[in-house]
Amino acid sequence: MSDASILFSGGPDSTLAALYALEKFDRVHLLTYHHKLMYRTGRHITVVQEMRKIFGNDRIIGHEENIDPNYKICYFKDISKYIKKYRTYYIPWLCGACKMVMHFSTINYNRKFKISTTYDGANMESAPIFPAQTQEYISVIKDLYKSYKMEYECPIYEVTGTDKETEKFGLTTTKDTKKEHIFFSTQHSCFVGLLLHAHARFYYRPIRGRKRMSQISSIFLKEMIDNCRSLLPEVE
């Protein structure tokens, strides 16, 4: 049987990515990660249950993992050096560091279960705010997966209205979730994510510029991958 893993929050973007994967693969592994700064966790379960009801329990495999220990390593390791170098805490340590650890965990999971393809719900609508959703960041992550002979894809990157698209597959739990803010019905919320959103919208983007954000995010990510390489398996 063919398998794919999905970085799965339960939101409409990652849900649609999982639905696309179900059109190509026999089974999808929905990988949901959390750490102590997230709250209202576990809300993705309603989406998982509905997907199992529609597509069958044998095709939907759920996996939850606490990434708090590794998140702390990547968040705080050499933090003073990076703040001095990049002159901002915005790009390196909020969602960028968190998402990087999720990718590390996914690569380890893929190795364990012999999975060679990972889908992500990264979407261009979020790119102006979140560095981890920029094309530059995604390009570095693609190369990281490729070094382990794995494919990393963002199949819904240019899709707008992903919550409406999930309805076409028969799902109702993600309906109108794009209208939600701060508190989400099908996915967790994150305190630092809210800080990043405000910092990006009201300071970094208008003053420093979106282009600079994209450029620095990819440079920093490469450096952080090397700095935290011990959390990854060795390349064969």
BALOBA-1460 file (C-alpha; in Angstrom, 3 decimals):
// residues 236
<rec num="1" residu="m" x="0.000" y="0.000" z="0.000"/>
<rec num="2" residu="s" x="1.152" y="3.564" z="-0.681"/>
<rec num="3" residu="d" x="1.332" y="5.979" z="2.232"/>
<rec num="4" residu="a" x="1.768" y="9.736" z="2.673"/>
<rec num="5" residu="s" x="2.210" y="11.798" z="5.819"/>
<rec num="6" residu="i" x="0.439" y="15.111" z="6.385"/>
<rec num="7" residu="l" x="1.424" y="17.918" z="8.739"/>
<rec num="8" residu="f" x="-2.061" y="18.146" z="10.167"/>
<rec num="9" residu="s" x="-3.494" y="20.846" z="12.437"/>
<rec num="10" residu="g" x="-7.150" y="20.162" z="11.672"/>
<rec num="11" residu="g" x="-7.569" y="23.512" z="9.945"/>
<rec num="12" residu="p" x="-8.961" y="23.800" z="6.410"/>
<rec num="13" residu="d" x="-5.545" y="24.080" z="4.740"/>
<rec num="14" residu="s" x="-4.015" y="20.907" z="6.166"/>
<rec num="15" residu="t" x="-7.368" y="19.129" z="5.823"/>
<rec num="16" residu="l" x="-7.550" y="19.918" z="2.118"/>
<rec num="17" residu="a" x="-3.937" y="18.771" z="1.692"/>
<rec num="18" residu="a" x="-4.922" y="15.471" z="3.319"/>
<rec num="19" residu="l" x="-7.934" y="15.134" z="1.026"/>
<rec num="20" residu="y" x="-5.715" y="15.661" z="-2.002"/>
<rec num="21" residu="a" x="-3.374" y="12.978" z="-0.679"/>
<rec num="22" residu="l" x="-6.278" y="10.547" z="-0.358"/>
<rec num="23" residu="e" x="-6.814" y="10.860" z="-4.107"/>
<rec num="24" residu="k" x="-3.290" y="9.562" z="-4.764"/>
<rec num="25" residu="f" x="-2.378" y="7.346" z="-1.803"/>
<rec num="26" residu="d" x="-3.978" y="4.364" z="-0.101"/>
<rec num="27" residu="r" x="-3.388" y="5.701" z="3.410"/>
<rec num="28" residu="v" x="-2.628" y="9.074" z="4.960"/>
<rec num="29" residu="h" x="-0.892" y="9.609" z="8.292"/>
<rec num="30" residu="l" x="-2.212" y="12.758" z="9.961"/>
<rec num="31" residu="l" x="0.670" y="14.060" z="12.092"/>
<rec num="32" residu="t" x="-0.441" y="16.557" z="14.729"/>
<rec num="33" residu="y" x="2.175" y="18.257" z="16.896"/>
<rec num="34" residu="h" x="1.817" y="20.399" z="19.993"/>
<rec num="35" residu="h" x="3.878" y="22.142" z="22.673"/>
<rec num="36" residu="k" x="3.156" y="24.030" z="25.899"/>
<rec num="37" residu="l" x="2.536" y="27.384" z="24.229"/>
<rec num="38" residu="m" x="-0.407" y="25.976" z="22.274"/>
<rec num="39" residu="y" x="-3.882" y="25.946" z="23.796"/>
<rec num="40" residu="r" x="-7.250" y="24.438" z="22.885"/>
<rec num="41" residu="t" x="-5.388" y="21.404" z="21.547"/>
<rec num="42" residu="g" x="-7.256" y="18.276" z="20.496"/>
<rec num="43" residu="r" x="-9.829" y="20.100" z="18.397"/>
<rec num="44" residu="h" x="-8.513" y="18.389" z="15.257"/>
<rec num="45" residu="i" x="-10.054" y="15.110" z="16.449"/>
<rec num="46" residu="t" x="-13.476" y="16.078" z="15.085"/>
<rec num="47" residu="v" x="-12.004" y="16.381" z="11.583"/>
<rec num="48" residu="v" x="-10.133" y="13.080" z="11.909"/>
<rec num="49" residu="q" x="-13.316" y="11.333" z="12.983"/>
<rec num="50" residu="e" x="-15.300" y="12.743" z="10.063"/>
<rec num="51" residu="m" x="-12.579" y="11.755" z="7.583"/>
<rec num="52" residu="r" x="-12.567" y="8.220" z="8.989"/>
<rec num="53" residu="k" x="-16.327" y="8.039" z="8.644"/>
<rec num="54" residu="i" x="-16.155" y="9.063" z="4.980"/>
<rec num="55" residu="f" x="-12.961" y="7.300" z="3.850"/>
<rec num="56" residu="g" x="-12.646" y="4.436" z="6.322"/>
<rec num="57" residu="n" x="-10.588" y="3.817" z="9.460"/>
<rec num="58" residu="d" x="-8.022" y="1.826" z="7.533"/>
<rec num="59" residu="r" x="-7.109" y="4.817" z="5.325"/>
<rec num="60" residu="i" x="-6.803" y="7.468" z="8.062"/>
<rec num="61" residu="i" x="-4.004" y="7.026" z="10.607"/>
<rec num="62" residu="g" x="-3.747" y="9.629" z="13.354"/>
<rec num="63" residu="h" x="-0.554" y="10.464" z="15.231"/>
<rec num="64" residu="e" x="-0.046" y="13.062" z="17.982"/>
<rec num="65" residu="e" x="3.319" y="14.114" z="19.365"/>
<rec num="66" residu="n" x="4.565" y="16.556" z="21.968"/>
<rec num="67" residu="i" x="7.490" y="18.490" z="20.435"/>
<rec num="68" residu="d" x="8.067" y="20.698" z="23.470"/>
<rec num="69" residu="p" x="11.583" y="19.394" z="24.346"/>
<rec num="70" residu="n" x="12.960" y="19.849" z="20.811"/>
<rec num="71" residu="y" x="11.062" y="23.099" z="20.338"/>
<rec num="72" residu="k" x="12.849" y="24.531" z="23.379"/>
<rec num="73" residu="i" x="16.211" y="23.472" z="21.973"/>
<rec num="74" residu="c" x="15.631" y="25.179" z="18.622"/>
<rec num="75" residu="y" x="13.937" y="28.214" z="20.150"/>
<rec num="76" residu="f" x="16.564" y="29.045" z="22.748"/>
<rec num="77" residu="k" x="19.789" y="27.653" z="21.284"/>
<rec num="78" residu="d" x="22.159" y="30.589" z="20.637"/>
<rec num="79" residu="i" x="19.197" y="32.967" z="20.824"/>
<rec num="80" residu="s" x="21.282" y="35.995" z="21.867"/>
<rec num="81" residu="k" x="23.626" y="35.458" z="18.931"/>
<rec num="82" residu="y" x="20.772" y="35.284" z="16.457"/>
<rec num="83" residu="i" x="18.978" y="38.344" z="17.813"/>
<rec num="84" residu="k" x="22.196" y="40.317" z="17.424"/>
<rec num="85" residu="k" x="22.798" y="38.946" z="13.929"/>
<rec num="86" residu="y" x="19.283" y="39.322" z="12.497"/>
<rec num="87" residu="r" x="18.158" y="42.224" z="14.707"/>
<rec num="88" residu="t" x="14.726" y="40.711" z="15.219"/>
<rec num="89" residu="y" x="13.060" y="37.908" z="17.137"/>
<rec num="90" residu="y" x="10.200" y="37.808" z="14.625"/>
<rec num="91" residu="i" x="11.530" y="35.483" z="11.942"/>
<rec num="92" residu="p" x="13.732" y="33.056" z="13.846"/>
<rec num="93" residu="w" x="11.836" y="31.978" z="16.926"/>
<rec num="94" residu="l" x="8.112" y="32.090" z="16.564"/>
<rec num="95" residu="c" x="6.389" y="29.964" z="13.947"/>
<rec num="96" residu="g" x="9.611" y="29.450" z="12.007"/>
<rec num="97" residu="a" x="11.326" y="27.467" z="14.764"/>
<rec num="98" residu="c" x="8.120" y="25.622" z="15.641"/>
<rec num="99" residu="k" x="7.457" y="24.510" z="12.074"/>
<rec num="100" residu="m" x="11.071" y="23.447" z="11.630"/>
<rec num="101" residu="v" x="10.835" y="21.060" z="14.591"/>
<rec num="102" residu="m" x="7.605" y="19.669" z="13.118"/>
<rec num="103" residu="h" x="9.496" y="18.887" z="9.922"/>
<rec num="104" residu="f" x="12.283" y="17.214" z="11.907"/>
<rec num="105" residu="s" x="9.711" y="15.031" z="13.672"/>
<rec num="106" residu="t" x="8.006" y="14.221" z="10.370"/>
<rec num="107" residu="i" x="11.259" y="13.101" z="8.768"/>
<rec num="108" residu="n" x="11.899" y="10.814" z="11.737"/>
<rec num="109" residu="y" x="8.325" y="9.477" z="11.508"/>
<rec num="110" residu="n" x="8.688" y="8.886" z="7.759"/>
<rec num="111" residu="r" x="11.898" y="6.978" z="8.336"/>
<rec num="112" residu="k" x="10.231" y="4.759" z="10.925"/>
<rec num="113" residu="f" x="7.236" y="3.869" z="8.740"/>
<rec num="114" residu="k" x="9.010" y="3.955" z="5.376"/>
<rec num="115" residu="i" x="7.005" y="6.902" z="4.008"/>
<rec num="116" residu="s" x="8.544" y="8.859" z="1.154"/>
<rec num="117" residu="t" x="5.983" y="11.650" z="0.578"/>
<rec num="118" residu="t" x="4.808" y="14.430" z="2.901"/>
<rec num="119" residu="y" x="2.063" y="16.952" z="2.172"/>
<rec num="120" residu="d" x="1.771" y="20.270" z="3.956"/>
<rec num="121" residu="g" x="-1.099" y="22.749" z="4.096"/>
<rec num="122" residu="a" x="1.105" y="25.809" z="3.534"/>
<rec num="123" residu="n" x="-0.966" y="28.417" z="1.708"/>
<rec num="124" residu="m" x="-0.077" y="31.678" z="-0.009"/>
<rec num="125" residu="e" x="-2.819" y="33.532" z="1.888"/>
<rec num="126" residu="s" x="-0.736" y="33.176" z="5.069"/>
<rec num="127" residu="a" x="2.660" y="33.907" z="3.490"/>
<rec num="128" residu="p" x="2.553" y="37.686" z="4.134"/>
<rec num="129" residu="i" x="2.350" y="37.031" z="7.878"/>
<rec num="130" residu="f" x="4.068" y="33.725" z="8.601"/>
<rec num="131" residu="p" x="7.669" y="33.195" z="7.399"/>
<rec num="132" residu="a" x="7.200" y="29.411" z="7.353"/>
<rec num="133" residu="q" x="4.646" y="29.805" z="4.546"/>
<rec num="134" residu="t" x="6.875" y="31.786" z="2.185"/>
<rec num="135" residu="q" x="8.209" y="30.223" z="-1.000"/>
<rec num="136" residu="e" x="11.777" y="30.813" z="0.195"/>
<rec num="137" residu="y" x="11.217" y="28.880" z="3.419"/>
<rec num="138" residu="i" x="9.396" y="26.086" z="1.583"/>
<rec num="139" residu="s" x="12.258" y="25.750" z="-0.904"/>
<rec num="140" residu="v" x="14.750" y="25.084" z="1.897"/>
<rec num="141" residu="i" x="12.429" y="22.492" z="3.452"/>
<rec num="142" residu="k" x="12.034" y="20.746" z="0.089"/>
<rec num="143" residu="d" x="15.804" y="20.366" z="-0.111"/>
<rec num="144" residu="l" x="15.910" y="19.020" z="3.448"/>
<rec num="145" residu="y" x="13.396" y="16.267" z="2.654"/>
<rec num="146" residu="k" x="15.165" y="15.520" z="-0.611"/>
<rec num="147" residu="s" x="18.398" y="14.865" z="1.291"/>
<rec num="148" residu="y" x="16.516" y="11.977" z="2.945"/>
<rec num="149" residu="k" x="15.120" y="10.784" z="-0.398"/>
<rec num="150" residu="m" x="11.659" y="12.090" z="0.479"/>
<rec num="151" residu="e" x="9.281" y="14.381" z="-1.371"/>
<rec num="152" residu="y" x="7.754" y="17.396" z="0.340"/>
<rec num="153" residu="e" x="4.806" y="19.064" z="-1.394"/>
<rec num="154" residu="c" x="2.406" y="21.937" z="-0.689"/>
<rec num="155" residu="p" x="-0.436" y="20.954" z="-3.050"/>
<rec num="156" residu="i" x="-2.942" y="23.600" z="-1.932"/>
<rec num="157" residu="y" x="-0.539" y="26.558" z="-1.870"/>
<rec num="158" residu="e" x="-2.426" y="28.548" z="-4.515"/>
<rec num="159" residu="v" x="-5.936" y="27.434" z="-3.545"/>
<rec num="160" residu="t" x="-8.173" y="30.138" z="-2.081"/>
<rec num="161" residu="g" x="-11.155" y="29.383" z="0.138"/>
<rec num="162" residu="t" x="-9.814" y="26.027" z="1.301"/>
<rec num="163" residu="d" x="-12.689" y="25.605" z="3.765"/>
<rec num="164" residu="k" x="-15.132" y="25.699" z="0.854"/>
<rec num="165" residu="e" x="-13.018" y="23.209" z="-1.098"/>
<rec num="166" residu="t" x="-13.167" y="20.661" z="1.736"/>
<rec num="167" residu="e" x="-16.974" y="20.683" z="1.464"/>
<rec num="168" residu="k" x="-16.656" y="19.259" z="-2.057"/>
<rec num="169" residu="f" x="-15.234" y="16.106" z="-0.469"/>
<rec num="170" residu="g" x="-18.226" y="15.781" z="1.841"/>
<rec num="171" residu="l" x="-16.731" y="17.345" z="4.981"/>
<rec num="172" residu="t" x="-18.786" y="19.672" z="7.135"/>
<rec num="173" residu="t" x="-16.539" y="20.220" z="10.187"/>
<rec num="174" residu="t" x="-14.243" y="22.702" z="8.393"/>
<rec num="175" residu="k" x="-17.081" y="24.736" z="6.868"/>
<rec num="176" residu="d" x="-16.536" y="28.513" z="7.179"/>
<rec num="177" residu="t" x="-13.420" y="28.070" z="9.341"/>
<rec num="178" residu="k" x="-11.533" y="30.645" z="7.260"/>
<rec num="179" residu="k" x="-13.720" y="33.274" z="8.926"/>
<rec num="180" residu="e" x="-12.445" y="32.338" z="12.384"/>
<rec num="181" residu="h" x="-9.731" y="34.253" z="14.267"/>
<rec num="182" residu="i" x="-7.893" y="33.607" z="17.563"/>
<rec num="183" residu="f" x="-10.226" y="30.761" z="18.588"/>
<rec num="184" residu="f" x="-10.624" y="28.000" z="16.019"/>
<rec num="185" residu="s" x="-13.240" y="25.270" z="16.000"/>
<rec num="186" residu="t" x="-11.111" y="22.538" z="14.395"/>
<rec num="187" residu="q" x="-7.521" y="23.371" z="15.340"/>
<rec num="188" residu="h" x="-5.442" y="24.632" z="18.242"/>
<rec num="189" residu="s" x="-4.527" y="28.232" z="18.896"/>
<rec num="190" residu="c" x="-1.030" y="29.400" z="19.834"/>
<rec num="191" residu="f" x="-0.022" y="32.318" z="22.019"/>
<rec num="192" residu="v" x="3.217" y="33.056" z="20.155"/>
<rec num="193" residu="g" x="1.394" y="32.740" z="16.843"/>
<rec num="194" residu="l" x="-0.861" y="35.594" z="17.898"/>
<rec num="195" residu="l" x="2.190" y="37.666" z="18.857"/>
<rec num="196" residu="l" x="3.776" y="36.958" z="15.494"/>
<rec num="197" residu="h" x="0.619" y="37.955" z="13.636"/>
<rec num="198" residu="a" x="0.422" y="41.298" z="15.434"/>
<rec num="199" residu="h" x="4.159" y="41.961" z="15.127"/>
<rec num="200" residu="a" x="4.133" y="41.194" z="11.408"/>
<rec num="201" residu="r" x="1.027" y="43.176" z="10.556"/>
<rec num="202" residu="f" x="1.683" y="46.314" z="12.582"/>
<rec num="203" residu="y" x="5.489" y="46.567" z="12.700"/>
<rec num="204" residu="y" x="7.710" y="44.257" z="10.671"/>
<rec num="205" residu="r" x="5.955" y="44.278" z="7.311"/>
<rec num="206" residu="p" x="5.163" y="48.013" z="7.069"/>
<rec num="207" residu="i" x="8.541" y="49.137" z="8.458"/>
<rec num="208" residu="r" x="11.070" y="46.475" z="7.472"/>
<rec num="209" residu="g" x="9.310" y="45.095" z="4.395"/>
<rec num="210" residu="r" x="7.895" y="41.759" z="3.307"/>
<rec num="211" residu="k" x="10.780" y="41.039" z="0.920"/>
<rec num="212" residu="r" x="13.325" y="41.250" z="3.716"/>
<rec num="213" residu="m" x="11.227" y="38.840" z="5.799"/>
<rec num="214" residu="s" x="11.256" y="36.232" z="3.021"/>
<rec num="215" residu="q" x="14.980" y="36.583" z="2.395"/>
<rec num="216" residu="i" x="16.010" y="36.353" z="6.031"/>
<rec num="217" residu="s" x="13.661" y="33.466" z="6.787"/>
<rec num="218" residu="s" x="15.388" y="31.166" z="4.290"/>
<rec num="219" residu="i" x="18.903" y="32.214" z="5.360"/>
<rec num="220" residu="f" x="18.065" y="31.714" z="9.020"/>
<rec num="221" residu="l" x="16.375" y="28.365" z="8.382"/>
<rec num="222" residu="k" x="19.481" y="26.941" z="6.703"/>
<rec num="223" residu="e" x="21.576" y="28.043" z="9.645"/>
<rec num="224" residu="m" x="19.146" y="26.609" z="12.184"/>
<rec num="225" residu="i" x="18.963" y="23.251" z="10.399"/>
<rec num="226" residu="d" x="22.729" y="22.944" z="10.643"/>
<rec num="227" residu="n" x="22.694" y="24.128" z="14.258"/>
<rec num="228" residu="c" x="20.081" y="21.542" z="15.279"/>
<rec num="229" residu="r" x="21.230" y="18.711" z="13.015"/>
<rec num="230" residu="s" x="21.530" y="16.367" z="16.010"/>
<rec num="231" residu="l" x="17.692" y="16.163" z="16.110"/>
<rec num="232" residu="l" x="17.639" y="14.620" z="12.639"/>
<rec num="233" residu="p" x="18.586" y="11.108" z="11.581"/>
<rec num="234" residu="e" x="21.805" y="10.672" z="9.672"/>
<rec num="235" residu="v" x="21.566" y="10.866" z="5.894"/>
<rec num="236" residu="e" x="22.157" y="7.486" z="4.310"/>
